[in-house]
Amino acid sequence: MNEVRLSENSYGKSDVEVFLCLGDDLWLQIIASIKIEGSFEAVYVDGHNSQILPTDTFSNHFEDLASSSQGADLYEIGVGVLDRLMECMEDAKVGSVQLSATRWRRLLGDSNSMVAESPSVEVSMTRGLDGRIEIAGYVERRIIRSSGSSFAGFRRDGLTDKEDVESRILYGDLRASWRYCGRPTDLFESNIEVAERLFAAFGSASSNSLQENIYKAGAMVLSARSDIDEIAISFDSFGTQKIFLKSSDRSNNSRLWRSISRPVGTSYAKVVRDE
């Protein structure tokens, strides 16, 4: 029998959820996933647990920091959890926290009901042995671009039956992640602003392909935000099909379309600053 060894390893706690009351009409929901990587061979191979904290302790630190943070500062909460855990476990090498934050507001005229605001904010913080913190934002949204995206001049072979399109509907899932150069003043509001700027750029940039559209949107975000050094964008595109009505007294006039969910076209690009 060939010898085996432990390679990569990590452990942690996911979906730790709290609600913070920030005022009579505003609550903040935060869901945390915490992961620690390190030299934990003794734990995995021999079952010696003296190197590690229980994952319930991860939850306790997150809840303690969330309750004490001024204004529910996502950076203070995330980095605080990592600092505490990694200082307690000398064999920890890398720690990461993912936070999903959603504001809930009270309905007007109703003293008991609250509803979640859109969008939620997705952020992550990673800490290495040197104490350096890497901060990233993330967004995922299903969007429609109604016009302004063409697709023409592409290569053809014997099985290519697609025709040039001057203007088409883009419908699908847009996902993006970006890395901050430093700490934003307000991580929650910063993520919302970046996401809104990205969606606006994706819908306004003229392009001859979806790939060009993705690149231009990323470049526009970096041009507007000097505190971001890279952004990665992907788009899963669903087909659309014009519906022709059978009734003789009605016509479509390009107002009625259906989605074709399979197959899905995929495109991805990372846009970085030219050093």
PAROLUM-901685 format. One record per atom (N, C-alpha, C, O): x, y, z; residue in one letter. Coordinates in steps of 0.001 Angstrom, whole numbers, padded with zeros to 6 digits, always signed. Atoms other than C-alpha are relative to their C-alpha. Last residue first. Layout:
N
XYZa/...
//
This chain:
275
-001058-000528-000863e/+001204+048403-013286e/+001168+000555-000826e/+002147+001041-000261e/-001268+000228+000691d/-001795+048024-015585d/+001104+000658+000790d/+001205+001885+000820d/-000729-001223+000341r/-004777+047850-013238r/+001338-000351-000639r/+002012-001289-000212r/-000938-000464-001027v/-006763+044642-013396v/+000636+001300-000454v/+000567+001672-001626v/-000561-001263+000455v/-009819+043312-015267v/+000856+000560+001140v/+000379+000710+002265v/-000537-000753-001132k/-010707+039663-014798k/+000686+001228-000570k/+001510+001136-001480k/-001203-000820+000182a/-012944+038147-017480a/+000403+000604+001321a/-000458+000930+002139a/-000694-000412-001228y/-015623+035452-017743y/+001195+000861-000373y/+001854+000614-001383y/-001149-000863+000311s/-018235+034375-020301s/+000592+000498+001304s/-000131+000729+002272s/-000797-000490-001129t/-020801+031565-020172t/+001168+000836-000506t/+001822+000486-001488t/-001300-000503+000442g/-023653+030697-022552g/+000757+000588+001182g/+000151+001236+002036g/-000399-001281-000567v/-026433+028601-021012v/+001373+000388-000549v/+002318-000397-000473v/-001242-000035-000783p/-028186+025781-022876p/+000330+001421+000456p/-000327+002382+000055p/-001042+000940+000376r/-030899+025747-021680r/+000221+000070-001509r/-000749+000190-002257r/-000920+000215-001128s/-032960+028470-019965s/+001118-000979-000304s/+002105-001000+000431s/-000419+001375+000288i/-034639+029833-023090i/+001090-000337+001011i/+002219+000140+000891i/-001362+000394-000339s/-036498+032926-021948s/+000234-001449-000382s/-000651-002296-000253s/-000096+001078-000985r/-039615+034153-023718r/+001472-000317+000240r/+002320-000102-000626r/-001112+000918+000192w/-040251+037475-025423w/-000096-001111+001022w/-000732-000954+002064w/+000186+001243-000734l/-043182+039834-025942l/+001111-000982-000353l/+001329-001318-001517l/+000345-000237-001394r/-042845+043502-026863r/-000045-001276+000818r/+000018-001211+002046r/-001191+000169-000845s/-040985+043215-030171s/-000282+000237+001488s/+000629+000589+002239s/-000703-001284-000041n/-044031+044557-032096n/+001182-000016+000973n/+001480+000993+001612n/-000939-000066-001127n/-045826+041319-031178n/+000609+001387+000147n/+000644+001939+001247n/-001388+000213+000430s/-048917+041506-033361s/+000925+000213+001180s/+000529+000794+002191s/-001015-000497-000907r/-052615+041126-032631r/+001386-000285-000576r/+001593-001290-001256r/+000227-001419-000274d/-055679+040826-034852d/+000991+000569+000996d/+000812+001687+001479d/-000199-000830+001184s/-054627+037587-036524s/-000152+001487+000283s/+000326+002323-000484s/+001216-000762+000280s/-054173+035727-033244s/+000250+000977-001138s/+001261+001679-001141s/+000760+000634+001074k/-051215+033375-033532k/-001249+000785-000374k/-001756+000667-001489k/+001361+000326-000402l/-048859+035557-031539l/-000788-000529-001190l/-000667-000034-002310l/+000906-000432+001064f/-045182+035428-032452f/-001400-000484+000324f/-001647-001687+000404f/+001239+000760+000086i/-043039+035207-029337i/-000872+000609-001096i/-001197+001796-001061i/+001180-000808+000231k/-039476+036481-029699k/-001217-000899-000168k/-001150-001925-000845k/+000659+000289+001267q/-036887+034171-028240q/-001257+000845-000113q/-002070+000891+000811q/+001348-000575+000046t/-034341+034773-025533t/-000568-000220-001390t/+000162-000303-002378t/+000530-000428+001289g/-031254+032731-024690g/-001379+000630+000153g/-002094+000357+001117g/+001125+000813+000449f/-029876+032668-021182f/-000475+000527-001351f/-000494+001736-001581f/+001003-000578+000881s/-026432+034148-020572s/-001058-001019-000390s/-000741-002100-000887s/+000649+001190+000546d/-024261+033258-017611d/-001219+000464-000779d/-002188+000951-000198d/+001400-000141+000395f/-022123+036352-017069f/-000464-001311-000603f/+000092-001778-001597f/+000482+001078+000848s/-018805+036483-015238s/-001475+000230-000302s/-002191+000851+000484s/+001413-000019+000375i/-016886+039416-013827i/-000308-001221-000847i/+000461-001581-001739i/+000260+001168+000842a/-013570+039642-011962a/-001505-000088-000231a/-002289-000014+000715a/+001383+000461-000046i/-012528+043033-010574i/-000157-001150-000979i/+000289-001058-002122i/+000392+000985+001006e/-009057+044264-009704e/-001451-000377+000186e/-001986-000317+001293e/-001108+000280+000918d/-007272+047107-007889d/-000303-001115-001001d/+000456-001301-001952d/+000148+001390+000438i/-010209+048790-006165i/+001107-000294-001004i/+001308+000470-001948i/-000268+000874-001137d/-009652+051975-004115d/-000184-001467-000338d/-000124-002312+000556d/-001447+000157-000160s/-009294+054117-007266s/+000351-000944+001147s/+001496-001382+001253s/-000312+000343-001386r/-012981+053582-008060r/+001487-000290+000141r/+001946-001383-000192r/+000748-000835-000938a/-014268+055320-011192a/+000390-000222+001453a/+000170+000644+002299a/-000257-001405+000293s/-011678+053989-013632s/-000676+000916+001023s/-000150+001974+001366s/-001345-000329-000476l/-011795+050561-011998l/+000338+001463-000240l/+001030+002080+000571l/+000002+000042-001463v/-015578+050415-012471v/+001370+000384+000548v/+001457+001196+001469v/+000707-001190-000475m/-015355+051567-016084m/-000061+000045+001522m/+000037+001118+002117m/-000898-001140+000156a/-012699+048936-016864a/-000643+001286+000515a/+000040+002129+001097a/-001049+000090-001009g/-014908+046192-015442g/+000935+001186-000042g/+001318+001724+000997g/+000634-000254-001291a/-017887+047297-017528a/+001034-000039+001123a/+001015+000807+002017a/+000253-001438-000122k/-015705+047556-020634k/-000634+000336+001345k/-000298+001353+001951k/-001268-000720-000196y/-014371+044027-020141y/-000236+001487+000211y/+000345+002083+001117y/-000529+000308-001328i/-017814+042510-019623i/+001280+000788+000264i/+001448+001374+001334i/+000873-000650-000973n/-019287+044242-022698n/+000527-000200+001424n/+000554+000743+002215n/-000389-001409-000004e/-016324+043158-024819e/-000819+000776+001029e/-000300+001668+001700e/-001335-000072-000589q/-017007+039543-023813q/+000503+001447+000076q/+001065+001865+001089q/+000171+000043-001448l/-020713+039961-024521l/+001350+000119+000693l/+001459+000759+001739l/+000049+001359-000553s/-019832+040963-028049s/-000233+000104+001496s/+000021+001146+002101s/+000265+000913+001103n/-019927+043986-030362n/+000004-001449+000456n/-000119-002362-000361n/-000924+001118+000201s/-020198+046434-027500s/-000433-000829-001197s/-001599-000829-001594s/+000279+000596+001303s/-021708+049717-026363s/+001025-001090-000279s/+002192-000963+000092s/-001158+000122+000891a/-021256+050267-022614a/-000410-000650-001326a/-000932-001765-001336a/-000205-001190+000824s/-024487+051413-020955s/+001137-000127-001006s/+001157+000596-002001s/+001135-000328+000845g/-025992+048296-019396g/+000248+001143-000961g/-000512+001321-001912g/+000314+001153+000841f/-022788+046806-018017f/-001123+000342-000973f/-001129-000133-002109f/-001017+000100+001041a/-021708+050225-016751a/-000304-001147-000960a/-000119-001014-002170a/+000191-001117+000925a/-024971+050736-014852a/+000993-000081-001157a/+000626+000154-002308a/+001212+000268+000776f/-024747+047268-013324f/-000256+001103-001021f/-000645+000833-002157f/-000238+001118+000919l/-021126+047850-012277l/-001222-000261-000878l/-001092-000413-002092l/-000829-000523+001081r/-021854+051271-010778r/+000272-001092-001038r/+000281-000822-002239r/+000852-000846+000832e/-024714+049797-008755e/+000774+000571-001181e/+000245+000668-002288e/+000958+000847+000719a/-022472+047000-007478a/-000883+000835-000926a/-001099+000455-002078a/-000735+000715+001045v/-019641+049391-006591v/-000959-000844-000836v/-000870-000860-002064v/-000364-000947+001047e/-022028+051718-004720e/+000735-000692-001140e/+000474-000396-002306e/+001211-000367+000727i/-023618+048867-002746i/+000339+000917-001168i/-000185+000745-002269i/+000393+001128+000838n/-020200+047511-001806n/-001248+000308-000818n/-001335-000070-001986n/-000942+000112+001111s/-019032+050915-000598s/-000397-001130-000931s/-000361-000970-002151s/+000389-000962+001027e/-022165+051401+001504e/+000926-000081-001213e/+000482+000123-002343e/+001360+000291+000460f/-021512+048211+003482f/-000375+000920-001161f/-000758+000448-002231f/-000054+001171+000877l/-017736+048653+003716l/-001378-000333-000563l/-001489-000755-001714l/+001215+000739-000353d/-017983+052186+005089d/-000117-001164-000967d/-000483-000977-002127d/+000551-000678-001175t/-014646+054027+005126t/-001235-000712+000519t/-001385-000907+001726t/+000978-001044+000302p/-013179+051450+002749p/-000525+000632+001293p/-000572-000015+002340p/+001265+000104-000712r/-010084+049607+004007r/-000947+001131-000412r/-000614+002303-000235r/-000083-000280-001432g/-007295+049280+001497g/-001369-000152+000628g/-002261-000784+000062g/-001402-000309-000286c/-006607+048266-002104c/+000225+000230+001487c/+001307-000052+002002c/-000308-001362-000422y/-010032+046601-002347y/+001500+000159+000249y/+002167-000775+000694y/-000932-000084-001129r/-010491+043403-004304r/+000326+001458+000283r/+000722+002210-000607r/-001048-001005+000141w/-013476+042759-006561w/+000832+000072+001266w/+000375-000308+002344w/-000740-000123-001254s/-015946+039967-007203s/+001129+000987-000226s/+001725+001022-001303s/-001253-000759-000016a/-018606+039929-009896a/+000600-000049+001389a/-000116-000055+002390a/-000722+000193-001260r/-021521+037770-010936r/+001309+000781-000078r/+001971+000813-001116r/-001265-000722-000057l/-024105+038617-013599l/+000614-000187+001379l/-000023+000085+002397l/-000528-000212-001352d/-026837+036039-014131d/+001376+000657-000084d/+002319+000092-000637d/-000740+001056-000678g/-028766+036184-017401g/+000486+000424+001372g/+000044+001434+001920g/+000741+000384-001197y/-030629+038148-020041y/+000765-001123+000683y/+001030-002161+000077y/-000868+000808-000854l/-028936+040041-022848l/-000743-000256+001306l/-001114+000679+002015l/+000276+000005-001428i/-031468+041224-025425i/+001022-000890+000685i/+001225-002033+000277i/+000643+001184-000576r/-030060+041843-028863r/-000282+000222+001478r/+000263+001131+002105r/+000389-000341-001369s/-029015+044660-031173s/-000802-001157+000569s/-001770-001609-000043s/-000366-001395-000252e/-027203+044356-034497e/-000324+000436+001420e/+000430+001201+002021e/+001084-000680-000726v/-027244+040556-034642v/+000453+001415+000318v/+001496+001609+000943v/-000401-001226-000678d/-025177+038649-037195d/-001221+000665+000640d/-002321+000668+000086d/-000115-001181+000835e/-026643+035241-038027e/+000490+001188+000826e/+000350+001202+002049e/+000415-001244-000620k/-026036+031960-036212k/+000231+001165-000948k/+001249+001220-001637k/+001246-000450+000617d/-025892+028816-038344d/-000501+001318+000588d/-001569+001802+000212d/+000442-001274-000573t/-022280+027810-037723t/-001251+000469-000736t/-001211+000745-001935t/+001163+000205-000864l/-021918+024128-038574l/-000482+001288+000668l/-001360+001250+001531l/+001092+000658+000694g/-019624+024483-041583g/-001248-000200+000832g/-002328-000402+000277g/-000422+001256+000619d/-017420+027051-039889d/-001233-000660-000606d/-002286-000030-000711d/+001004+000998+000365r/-017869+030702-039035r/+000672-001270-000515r/+001732-001227-001139r/-000485+001055+000894r/-015750+033268-037252r/-001117-001015-000249r/-001950-001271+000621r/-000643+001148-000642f/-017554+036220-035709f/+000421-001035-001040f/-000070-001036-002169f/-001377+000145+000451g/-018215+039500-037536g/+000735-001175+000608g/+001964-001219+000556g/-000198+000114+001442a/-021332+040305-035576a/+001479-000173-000299a/+002345+000120+000525a/-000912+001134+000141f/-022794+040258-032087f/+000136-000284-001491f/-000742-000881-002114f/+000028+000689+001290s/-024547+043427-030960s/+000931-001211+000046s/+001702-001386+000989s/-001036+001029+000066s/-025379+044730-027485s/-000136-000747-001325s/-001132-001432-001557s/-001346-000555+000038g/-027207+048061-027357g/+001117-001013-000033g/+002288-000632-000033g/-000482-000333+001339s/-030590+046771-026244s/+001458+000447+000088s/+002036+000527+001172s/+001061+000045+001004s/-032670+045415-023336s/+000479+000296-001413s/-000162-000132-002373s/-000413-001143+000816r/-029910+044448-020952r/-000878-000013-001235r/-000810-000938-002044r/+000367-000061+001418i/-031656+042212-018448i/+000620+001255-000602i/+000445+002354-000075i/+000285-001284+000623i/-030285+041293-015029i/-000410-000196-001459i/-000197-001250-002058i/+000558+000302+001319r/-030047+038420-012570r/-000444+001310-000631r/-001219+002059-000037r/+001335-000501+000289r/-027772+039533-009743r/-000449-000466-001380r/+000352-000509-002314r/+000616+000882+001000e/-024666+038308-007965e/-001422+000485-000224e/-002191+000640+000725e/+001406-000220+000309v/-022358+040590-006003v/-000448-001004-001042v/+000333-001408-001904v/+000594+000957+000930y/-019040+040200-004227y/-001451+000387-000241y/-002135+000871+000661y/+001448-000096+000092g/-016641+042416-002314g/-000519-000951-001054g/+000232-001402-001919g/+000622+000189+001308a/-013097+041709-001235a/-001504+000171+000116a/-002104-000085+001160a/+001440-000217-000045i/-010819+042742+001604i/-000560-000130-001411i/+000000+000412-002365i/+000490-000180+001362e/-007291+041403+002096e/-001522+000063+000051e/-002170-000822+000609e/+001402+000286+000248i/-005877+041927+005586i/-000330+000277-001465i/-000050+001360-001979i/+000559-000781+001103r/-002161+041702+006327r/-001426-000462-000292r/-001711-001659-000334r/+001016-000929-000476g/-001428+040216+009755g/-000642+000838-001084g/-001561+001608-000804g/-000608-001321-000161d/+001829+038644+008595d/-000997+001052+000490d/-000637+002212+000687d/-000866-000016-001177l/+000410+035180+009249l/+000618+001368+000248l/+000916+001719+001390l/-001118+000929+000008g/-002391+035795+006771g/+000826+000119+001259g/+000480+000865+002175g/-001166-000423-000779r/-005810+037406+007151r/+001067-001077-000051r/+000784-002249+000195r/-000970+001079-000161t/-008682+037184+004666t/+001228+000545+000711t/+001733+001614+000368t/-001273-000475-000521m/-011794+039363+004707m/+000896-001196+000251m/+000470-002188+000844m/-000877+000978-000623s/-014916+038729+002651s/+001277+000670+000458s/+001736+001635-000153s/-001401-000391-000128v/-017885+040835+001660v/+000798-001148+000605v/+000245-002026+001267v/-000856+001167-000189e/-021426+040253+000377e/+001455+000454+000036e/+001953+001032-000931e/-001411-000288+000220v/-023986+043055+000784v/+000823-001241+000331v/+000667-001830+001401v/-000867+000411-001100s/-027686+042310+000369s/+001447+000309-000373s/+001785+000410-001552s/-000611+001329-000004p/-029507+044343-002251p/+000667-000327+001327p/+000916+000555+002149p/-000887+000541+001026s/-032317+044823-001540s/+000931+001121-000462s/+000478+002259-000589s/-000341-000867+001114e/-034058+045685+001703e/+000890-000746-000984e/+001591-001688-000616e/-001408-000080+000388a/-035606+043043+003941a/+000169+000936-001182a/-000618+000905-002127a/-000320+000687+001253v/-039053+043704+005367v/+001464+000224-000340v/+002052+001243+000023v/-001207-000520+000629m/-040242+044560+008882m/+000292-000818-001258m/-000002-002012-001313m/-000561+000688+001167s/-043699+044117+010400s/+001227+000718-000540s/+001256+001944-000640s/-000537+001331-000276n/-044651+045102+013965n/+000712-000653-001177n/+001576-001502-000959n/-001016-000036-001050s/-045416+048828+014124s/+000677-001333+000232s/+001618-001408+001023s/+000117+001304-000662d/-047248+049006+010817d/+001124-000096+001015d/+002294-000060+000632d/+001352+000231-000475g/-047962+052411+009321g/-000219-001333+000671g/-001346-001663+001042g/+000697-001198-000423l/-044777+052438+007311l/-001422-000350+000422l/-002118-001107-000255l/+000977-000503+000951l/-043134+049035+007197l/-000699+001229+000553l/-001009+001293+001742l/+001387+000135-000423r/-040122+048616+009451r/-000930+000597-001055r/-000645+001650-001624r/+000658-001229-000437r/-036771+048252+007742r/-001471-000259+000317r/-002124-001107-000292r/+001447+000200-000126w/-034451+045247+007429w/-000610+001294+000541w/-000139+001841+001538w/+000762-000908-000844r/-030897+045714+006175r/-001487-000343-000039r/-002043-000664-001089r/+001248-000485+000577t/-029021+042720+004805t/-000693+000924+000995t/-000840+000583+002169t/+000726-000945-000850a/-025429+041662+005433a/-001211+000553-000740a/-001119+000951-001901a/+001135-000433+000812s/-023623+038594+004071s/-000886+000858+000890s/-001390+000383+001908s/+001155-000596-000655l/-020220+038148+005659l/-001038+000386-001046l/-000721+001003-002063l/+000934-000495+000995q/-017407+035834+004586q/-001239+000492+000730q/-001806-000221+001558q/+001377-000205-000442v/-014544+035417+007021v/-000800+000531-001178v/-000387+001485-001837v/+000887-000751+000894s/-011101+034035+006224s/-001404+000046+000590s/-001867-000898+001230s/+001385-000043-000449g/-008138+032881+008284g/-000834+000808-000964g/-000356+001795-001523g/+000862-000902+000750v/-004737+031780+007060v/-001412-000089+000571v/-001930-001179+000816v/-000790-000714+000997k/-001849+030180+008941k/-000820+001052-000749k/-000350+002168-000971k/+000818-000566+001075a/-003291+028783+012178a/+000867+000826-000941a/+001722+001587-000489a/-000202+000772+001220d/-000784+026721+014177d/-000864+000483-001155d/-000783-000064-002255d/-001302-000304+000591e/-000507+029354+016923e/+000267-000780-001284e/+001149-000405-002056e/-000466+001264+000580m/-004215+029152+017685m/+001297+000254-000755m/+001272+000777-001869m/+000180+001081-000972c/-005290+031917+020101c/+000545-001335-000506c/+000904-002203+000290c/-000899-000233-001130e/-003882+034783+018058e/-000090-001114+001029e/+000860-001358+001773e/-001360+000326+000415m/-005513+033309+014963m/+001020+000288+001094m/+002067-000357+001144m/-000187+001438+000208l/-008947+033173+016561l/+001449-000336-000324l/+001994-001307+000199l/+000174+000774-001236r/-008949+036670+018035r/+000331-001471-000202r/+001049-002064+000604r/-001080-000324-000943d/-007497+038407+014996d/-000103-000856+001257d/+000897-001410+001715d/-001247+000622+000465l/-009835+036597+012606l/+001142+000259+000971l/+001911-000651+001283l/+000118+001458-000144v/-012972+037499+014579v/+001318-000676-000381v/+001805-001544+000344v/-000068+000317-001421g/-011886+041137+014894g/-000086-001492+000265g/+000636-002018+001112g/-001419+000022-000370v/-011182+041322+011172v/+000159-000332+001475v/+001116-001003+001862v/-000722+001058+000700g/-014758+040322+010377g/+001452-000105+000409g/+001936-001197+000709g/+000495+001314-000394i/-016505+042422+013034i/+000839-001108-000636i/+001311-002008+000059i/-000379+000252-001386e/-014406+045543+012602e/-000424-001394+000450e/+000314-002077+001160e/-001454+000193-000063y/-014769+045373+008813y/+000432-000336+001422y/+001180-001292+001623y/-000313+001334+000510l/-018532+044833+008957l/+001495-000288+000061l/+001905-001413+000345l/-001052-000147+000997d/-019069+047887+011197d/+000458-001384-000458d/+001019-002142+000333d/-000116+001274+000718a/-022349+047228+013043a/+001002+000097-001150a/+000665-000202-002296a/+000635-000107+001306g/-022852+050884+013963g/+000110-001250-000842g/-000054-001197-002061g/+000703-001265+000165q/-020319+050624+016758q/-000581+000092-001410q/+000155+000107-002397q/-000492-000877+001064s/-019421+046959+017139s/-000849+001257-000091s/-002077+001189-000048s/-000764-001120-000542s/-020224+045423+020558s/+000467+000990-001052s/+000970+002058-000704s/+000778-000723-001009s/-023034+043039+019598s/+000720+001249+000493s/+000074+002196+000940s/+001161-000625+000641a/-021354+041953+016382a/-000785+000841+000992a/-001278+001915+000647a/-000457-001165+000739l/-018069+041363+018204l/-001155+000723-000686l/-001164+001952-000763l/-000494-000992-000945d/-019673+039059+020773d/+000429+001277-000717d/+000112+002378-000265d/+001152-000608-000664e/-021709+037217+018143e/+000433+001091+000982e/-000224+002125+001099e/+000745-000796+000979f/-018627+036581+016002f/-001170+000721+000666f/-001371+001912+000432f/-000779-001206+000268h/-016588+035481+019013h/-000721+000904-000999h/-000755+002123-000830h/+000057-000868-001178n/-019314+033066+020128n/+000772+001298-000214n/+000312+002367+000187n/+001305-000669-000047s/-019723+031612+016648s/-000060+000989+001153s/-000574+002097+001004s/+000016-000936+001130f/-016008+030828+016402f/-001290+000811+000026f/-001270+002035-000108f/-000702-001198-000474t/-016215+029320+019900t/+000102+001032-001114t/+000072+002234-000849t/+000981-000794-000747d/-018853+026900+018588d/+000638+001277+000540d/-000036+002297+000686d/+000623-000954+000920t/-016178+025836+016091t/-001116+000788+000678t/-001453+001879+000219t/+001267+000511+000550p/-014235+024329+018970p/-000619+001025-000937p/-000462+002229-000735p/+001182-000406-000749l/-010726+025790+019286l/-001232-000694-000582l/-001259-000996-001775l/+001119-000732+000602i/-007774+023939+017847i/-001060+000386+001025i/-001219-000251+002067i/-000411-001106+000872q/-004271+022744+018655q/-001150+000927-000358q/-000919+002064-000770q/-000539-001091-000812s/-005180+020588+021689s/+000415+001211-000838s/+000658+002285-000288s/+000745-001241+000200n/-007466+018440+019547n/+000577+001205+000739n/-000048+002265+000768n/-000431-000828-001129h/-005271+015378+019066h/-000561+001406-000184h/-000176+002105-001121h/+001120-000313-000883g/-007252+013080+016724g/+000389+000781+001243g/-000345+000771+002231g/-000082+000713-001275d/-004126+011506+015237d/-001151+000297+000966d/-001262-000334+002018d/-000614+001331+000122v/-004358+012336+011531v/-000096-000800+001296v/-000384-001997+001279v/+000613+000838+001031y/-006802+015243+011420y/+000535-001430+000020y/-000224-002383-000157y/+001453+000075-000201v/-005925+016924+014712v/-000613-000991-000985v/-001384-001868-000597v/+000258+000798-001199a/-002219+016194+014637a/-001484-000187+000247a/-001914-001216+000768a/-000175+001424+000269e/-002015+017411+011044e/-000352-000853+001204e/-000986-001898+001060e/+000833+000751-000940f/-003492+020804+011910f/+000099-001508-000227f/-000883-002234-000074f/-000740+001268-000141s/-000870+023001+010299s/-000696-000840+001067s/-000244-000927+002209s/-001223+000035-000786g/-003251+025762+009266g/+000665-001363+000003g/+000311-002257-000765g/-000921+000970+000582e/-006397+026962+007546e/+001282+000004+000831e/+001681+001038+001366e/-001403-000097-000391i/-009209+028689+009452i/+000787-001125-000678i/+000400-002292-000615i/-000855+001148+000312k/-012701+029304+008052k/+001434+000292+000411k/+001940+001393+000196k/-001361-000217-000504i/-015567+031519+009181i/+000823-001254-000268i/+000385-002367+000021i/-000673+001284+000190s/-018942+031844+007451s/+001479+000230+000292s/+002117+001089-000318s/-001453+000151+000089a/-021051+034730+008728a/+000392-001447-000276a/-000227-002385+000226a/-000268+001436+000037i/-024667+035794+008216i/+001484-000184-000275i/+002006+000326-001267i/-001343+000376+000462i/-025498+039357+009246i/+000145-001512+000094i/-000120-002105+001140i/-000225+001453-000025q/-029039+040755+009518q/+001395-000286-000555q/+001731+000162-001651q/-000995+000504+000941l/-029235+044466+010309l/+000183-001494+000228l/+000508-001932+001331l/-000770+001136-000491w/-032306+046035+011900w/+001007-000392-001078w/+000822-000095-002258w/-001062+000601+000812l/-033787+049477+011276l/+000694-001126+000751l/+001199-000934+001857l/+000494+000380+001323d/-037047+051122+012391d/+001034-000702-000863d/+000783-000938-002045d/+001389+000454-000040d/-036601+051496+016154d/-000467-000550-001337d/-001285-001469-001377d/+000943-001086-000274g/-032843+051640+015849g/-001407-000545-000030g/-001619-001724-000316g/-000748-001252+000124l/-029779+049545+015033l/-000869+001219+000276l/-000379+002347+000242l/+000938-001109-000003c/-031267+046246+016250c/+000801+001301+000017c/+001458+001623+001007c/-000367-001108-000867l/-028777+043575+015232l/-001050+001095-000122l/-001398+001509-001228l/+000725-001217+000334f/-029953+040244+013847f/+000398+001067+001014f/+000333+000841+002222f/+000455-000875-001077v/-027522+037323+013961v/-000817+001135-000598v/-000651+001488-001765v/+000913-001099+000309e/-026742+034327+011756e/-000383+000783+001247e/-000721+000208+002282e/+000246-000524-001341v/-023829+031887+011766v/-000789+001301-000176v/-000273+002260-000750v/+001392-000398-000210d/-024175+030225+008366d/-000303+000358+001447d/-001320-000060+001999d/+000711-000718+001056s/-020790+028483+008396s/-001419+000325+000428s/-001982-000309+001321s/+001431-000061-000307k/-018274+027453+011051k/-000685+000817-001089k/-000206+001889-001460k/+000638-001255-000355g/-014667+026430+010562g/-001467-000156+000289g/-001949-001246+000598g/+001242+000282-000718y/-012130+023881+009440y/-000621+001320+000421y/+000053+002350+000433y/+000573-001174-000654s/-009232+023763+007041s/-001208-000461+000798s/-001713-001568+000610s/+001037+000225-001004n/-006957+021255+005350n/-000479+001333+000551n/+000245+002328+000532n/+000681-001202-000449e/-004623+020875+002392e/-001056-000342+001054e/-001631-001431+001046e/-000410-001127+000833s/-002402+017773+002200s/-000686+001261+000528s/-000431+001655+001666s/+000983-001079+000042l/-002546+015007+004773l/+000546+001134-000849l/+001698+001538-000687l/-000214-001087-000941r/-000266+012118+003942r/-001126+001018-000139r/-001815+001065-001158r/+000818-001188+000237v/-000480+008757+002249v/+000340+001056+001045v/+000903+000748+002095v/+000182-000871-001141e/+001920+005850+001924e/-000817+001229-000391e/-000748+001709-001522e/-000752-001239+000041n/+001344+003422-000927n/-000267+000828+001244n/-001376+000814+001780n/+000846-001199+000000m/+000000+000000+000000m/+000886+001256+000000m/+001817+001365+000798m/
//
